[in-house]
Amino acid sequence: MEPAFENERANEVTKKWLEQILKKVREGQISIDQAIDELSVLPYEDLNYVKIDHHRSLRTGFPEVIFGRGKTVDQIVTIAEKIASRSDKILITRVSSEVFSTIQKILPDAVYNPLAGTITVNRSKEKGLNEGIVVVTGGTADIPVAEEAAVTAELMGNRVEKLFDVGIAGLHRLLDKLERLREANVIIAVAGMEGALAGVISGLVRSPIIAVPTSTGYGASFNGLAPLLTMLNSCAPGVAVVNIDNGFGAGYLAGLINSKIQNNKSDIRK
């Protein structure tokens, strides 16, 4: 059977992709059997050890993300290749340069961020990036988690500003950036040790704060549990907390919030 879409990357599971299939059936360009073959990846593609959710981009606007830790190199490569055949964006988290060197052989346009441990592919034709996200770290040791958040938010179509090493041990460093913080639509605060950064920022700005506790710290920080509890118990309102070292979750949430804000601004201008 000939492919329903020759010489075009129409396998991306989006609303446009579905419209193309239905239109081609209506106009007699493809058969019902060909359309069924194209739609067979919905709701997922079963490879036994993994069920690839190609439908996720259609439901949520962003494709399934590959969590690399715990998977073999071959598994990651296979999953990435399958997602790449039907999506214009790929995000793989928690992987080494070894994985990247293998991925790059099948996806030459893949980009590796060694600090974040992420691999991304972005073939989107989106024009312009949404302003409004700022990522802040308490210390330099928190940067890997912050970079994971930034990579995620950027792949979702946002421009991310980074303010690193402005923790409360030197509060003047944070206050020096206060004007910029107050301009942000959403702030991601990444900190280990006692994790007070998010609460301090929240008492100074109107923007929602996404707090990310990190496992950075001495023994009594309990690998991130201490900053997690501090952030959960913040007396300053407007702080939402993700799991320990979960930069991806923070970046994704920030991307959703910023997208809604930008869409609302666009609707108001209309």
C-alpha positions as CSV (number, residue, x, y, z in Angstrom):
1,M,0.0,0.0,0.0
2,E,1.4,3.4,-0.9
3,P,1.8,6.0,1.9
4,A,-1.2,8.3,2.2
5,F,1.2,11.3,2.3
6,E,4.1,11.3,-0.1
7,N,7.1,13.6,0.4
8,E,5.6,15.4,3.4
9,R,6.0,15.1,7.1
10,A,2.3,14.7,7.6
11,N,2.6,12.0,10.3
12,E,2.7,14.6,13.0
13,V,-0.3,13.8,15.2
14,T,-2.0,17.2,15.3
15,K,-5.4,18.7,14.5
16,K,-4.0,19.7,11.1
17,W,-2.8,16.1,10.4
18,L,-6.3,14.7,11.2
19,E,-7.9,17.4,9.0
20,Q,-5.6,16.4,6.1
21,I,-6.5,12.7,6.4
22,L,-10.3,13.4,6.5
23,K,-10.0,15.9,3.6
24,K,-8.1,13.4,1.4
25,V,-10.7,10.7,2.1
26,R,-13.5,13.0,1.3
27,E,-11.9,14.1,-2.0
28,G,-11.0,10.5,-2.9
29,Q,-7.3,11.0,-2.8
30,I,-6.8,8.2,-0.4
31,S,-8.8,5.1,0.5
32,I,-10.5,4.3,3.8
33,D,-7.9,1.6,4.3
34,Q,-5.1,4.1,3.9
35,A,-6.7,6.4,6.4
36,I,-7.2,3.6,8.9
37,D,-3.5,2.8,8.5
38,E,-2.5,6.4,9.2
39,L,-4.9,6.5,12.2
40,S,-3.6,3.2,13.6
41,V,-1.2,5.0,15.9
42,L,-4.1,6.4,17.9
43,P,-4.2,6.2,20.8
44,Y,-0.7,4.7,21.1
45,E,1.9,2.6,19.4
46,D,2.6,-0.7,21.2
47,L,6.3,-1.8,21.2
48,N,5.7,-4.3,24.1
49,Y,8.2,-2.6,26.5
50,V,6.7,0.8,25.8
51,K,3.4,2.2,24.7
52,I,4.2,5.4,22.7
53,D,1.5,8.0,23.1
54,H,1.5,9.7,19.7
55,H,-1.9,11.1,20.6
56,R,-0.6,13.3,23.4
57,S,0.4,16.2,21.2
58,L,-3.2,16.4,19.9
59,R,-4.6,16.3,23.4
60,T,-2.2,18.6,25.3
61,G,-0.3,20.4,22.6
62,F,3.0,18.9,23.5
63,P,4.4,15.4,22.6
64,E,5.3,12.6,25.0
65,V,8.6,13.3,26.8
66,I,11.2,10.5,27.2
67,F,12.5,10.1,30.7
68,G,15.9,8.6,30.0
69,R,17.0,7.4,33.5
70,G,16.4,3.6,33.8
71,K,16.1,3.0,30.1
72,T,18.7,1.4,27.9
73,V,20.4,3.3,25.1
74,D,18.6,1.1,22.5
75,Q,15.3,1.7,24.2
76,I,15.7,5.5,24.2
77,V,16.9,5.5,20.6
78,T,14.0,3.4,19.4
79,I,11.4,5.5,21.2
80,A,13.0,8.7,20.0
81,E,13.0,7.5,16.4
82,K,9.3,6.6,16.6
83,I,8.3,9.9,18.1
84,A,10.4,11.8,15.6
85,S,8.4,10.2,12.8
86,R,5.2,11.7,14.0
87,S,6.2,14.9,15.9
88,D,8.1,18.0,15.2
89,K,9.5,18.2,18.8
90,I,11.3,15.7,21.0
91,L,12.5,16.1,24.6
92,I,14.6,13.4,26.3
93,T,15.5,14.1,29.9
94,R,18.2,12.7,32.3
95,V,20.6,11.2,29.7
96,S,24.3,11.1,29.2
97,S,26.5,12.2,26.3
98,E,26.8,8.5,25.4
99,V,23.1,8.5,24.6
100,F,23.4,11.7,22.7
101,S,26.2,10.3,20.5
102,T,23.9,7.5,19.5
103,I,20.8,9.6,19.0
104,Q,22.7,12.0,16.8
105,K,23.3,9.3,14.3
106,I,19.6,8.9,13.5
107,L,18.6,12.5,14.4
108,P,21.4,14.8,13.2
109,D,19.5,17.9,14.3
110,A,19.3,16.8,17.9
111,V,20.8,19.2,20.5
112,Y,22.4,18.1,23.8
113,N,22.5,20.3,26.9
114,P,25.2,18.7,29.1
115,L,24.2,20.7,32.2
116,A,20.6,19.7,32.0
117,G,21.3,16.2,30.6
118,T,18.6,16.8,28.0
119,I,18.3,16.1,24.3
120,T,16.0,18.1,22.2
121,V,14.8,18.2,18.6
122,N,12.8,21.2,17.4
123,R,11.5,21.2,13.8
124,S,8.6,23.5,14.6
125,K,7.9,26.4,12.3
126,E,6.6,28.6,15.1
127,K,7.5,32.2,14.7
128,G,8.6,34.1,17.7
129,L,8.9,33.1,21.3
130,N,6.7,34.1,24.2
131,E,8.4,36.4,26.7
132,G,7.7,36.2,30.4
133,I,9.5,33.3,32.1
134,V,12.4,33.8,34.5
135,V,14.3,30.9,36.1
136,V,16.2,31.8,39.3
137,T,18.6,29.7,41.3
138,G,19.8,30.0,44.8
139,G,23.3,28.7,44.0
140,T,25.5,27.5,41.2
141,A,25.0,23.9,42.2
142,D,21.2,24.3,41.4
143,I,21.9,25.2,37.7
144,P,21.5,21.6,36.3
145,V,17.9,21.5,37.5
146,A,17.3,25.0,36.4
147,E,18.6,24.3,32.9
148,E,16.2,21.3,32.6
149,A,13.4,23.7,33.4
150,A,14.6,26.3,30.9
151,V,15.1,23.7,28.1
152,T,11.6,22.4,28.6
153,A,10.0,25.9,28.7
154,E,11.9,27.0,25.6
155,L,10.9,23.9,23.6
156,M,7.3,24.8,24.5
157,G,7.8,28.1,22.6
158,N,9.0,30.5,25.3
159,R,12.1,32.7,25.7
160,V,13.6,32.1,29.2
161,E,15.7,34.5,31.2
162,K,18.1,33.0,33.7
163,L,19.2,34.6,36.9
164,F,21.7,32.2,38.6
165,D,23.3,32.3,42.1
166,V,21.1,34.9,43.7
167,G,20.2,33.0,46.9
168,I,19.2,34.5,50.2
169,A,22.7,34.1,51.7
170,G,23.4,37.3,49.8
171,L,20.0,38.9,49.6
172,H,21.4,42.0,47.8
173,R,22.1,39.9,44.7
174,L,18.4,39.0,44.5
175,L,17.2,42.6,45.2
176,D,19.4,43.8,42.5
177,K,17.3,41.8,40.0
178,L,13.9,42.8,41.5
179,E,12.8,45.0,38.7
180,R,13.3,42.1,36.2
181,L,11.5,39.7,38.5
182,R,8.5,42.0,38.8
183,E,8.2,42.0,35.0
184,A,7.9,38.2,34.7
185,N,4.7,36.4,34.1
186,V,5.9,33.4,36.0
187,I,9.0,32.6,38.0
188,I,10.7,29.3,38.5
189,A,12.7,29.4,41.8
190,V,15.2,26.5,42.1
191,A,17.0,26.1,45.4
192,G,18.5,23.5,47.7
193,M,19.9,23.8,51.3
194,E,17.0,25.3,53.3
195,G,15.0,26.3,50.1
196,A,13.8,29.7,51.3
197,L,14.3,31.4,47.9
198,A,10.8,30.8,46.6
199,G,9.1,32.3,49.6
200,V,11.3,35.4,49.7
201,I,10.6,36.1,46.0
202,S,6.9,35.5,46.4
203,G,6.8,38.2,49.1
204,L,8.2,40.7,46.6
205,V,6.3,40.1,43.3
206,R,2.8,39.5,41.9
207,S,3.8,36.7,39.6
208,P,3.1,33.0,40.4
209,I,6.2,31.2,41.7
210,I,7.0,27.6,40.8
211,A,9.3,26.3,43.5
212,V,11.8,23.5,42.7
213,P,13.6,22.0,45.7
214,T,17.0,20.4,44.8
215,S,19.0,17.7,46.4
216,T,21.9,20.1,46.8
217,G,22.9,20.5,50.5
218,Y,24.6,18.9,53.5
219,G,23.3,15.8,55.3
220,A,20.4,17.5,57.2
221,S,18.9,18.7,53.9
222,F,18.1,15.0,53.4
223,N,18.7,15.0,49.7
224,G,16.2,17.7,49.1
225,L,13.5,16.9,51.6
226,A,14.4,19.9,53.8
227,P,13.9,22.5,51.0
228,L,10.8,20.6,49.8
229,L,9.2,21.1,53.2
230,T,10.3,24.7,53.4
231,M,8.7,25.4,50.1
232,L,5.5,23.6,51.0
233,N,5.3,25.5,54.2
234,S,6.0,28.9,52.8
235,C,4.0,31.6,54.5
236,A,4.1,33.8,51.4
237,P,1.1,33.0,49.0
238,G,1.5,32.3,45.4
239,V,4.0,29.4,45.6
240,A,3.4,26.1,43.9
241,V,5.9,23.3,44.5
242,V,7.0,20.4,42.3
243,N,9.0,17.4,43.3
244,I,12.7,17.3,44.3
245,D,15.0,18.1,41.3
246,N,12.0,18.1,38.9
247,G,13.1,20.9,36.6
248,F,11.1,19.3,33.7
249,G,7.8,19.6,35.7
250,A,8.5,23.2,36.6
251,G,9.4,24.2,33.1
252,Y,6.3,22.5,31.7
253,L,4.0,24.1,34.1
254,A,5.6,27.5,33.5
255,G,5.2,27.0,29.8
256,L,1.5,26.3,30.2
257,I,0.9,29.3,32.4
258,N,2.8,31.7,30.1
259,S,1.0,30.4,27.1
260,K,-2.4,31.1,28.7
261,I,-1.3,34.6,29.7
262,Q,0.0,35.4,26.2
263,N,-3.2,34.0,24.6
264,N,-5.3,36.1,26.9
265,K,-3.3,39.2,26.0
266,S,-3.8,38.4,22.3
267,D,-7.5,38.0,22.8
268,I,-7.7,41.4,24.6
269,R,-5.9,43.1,21.7
270,K,-8.4,41.7,19.3
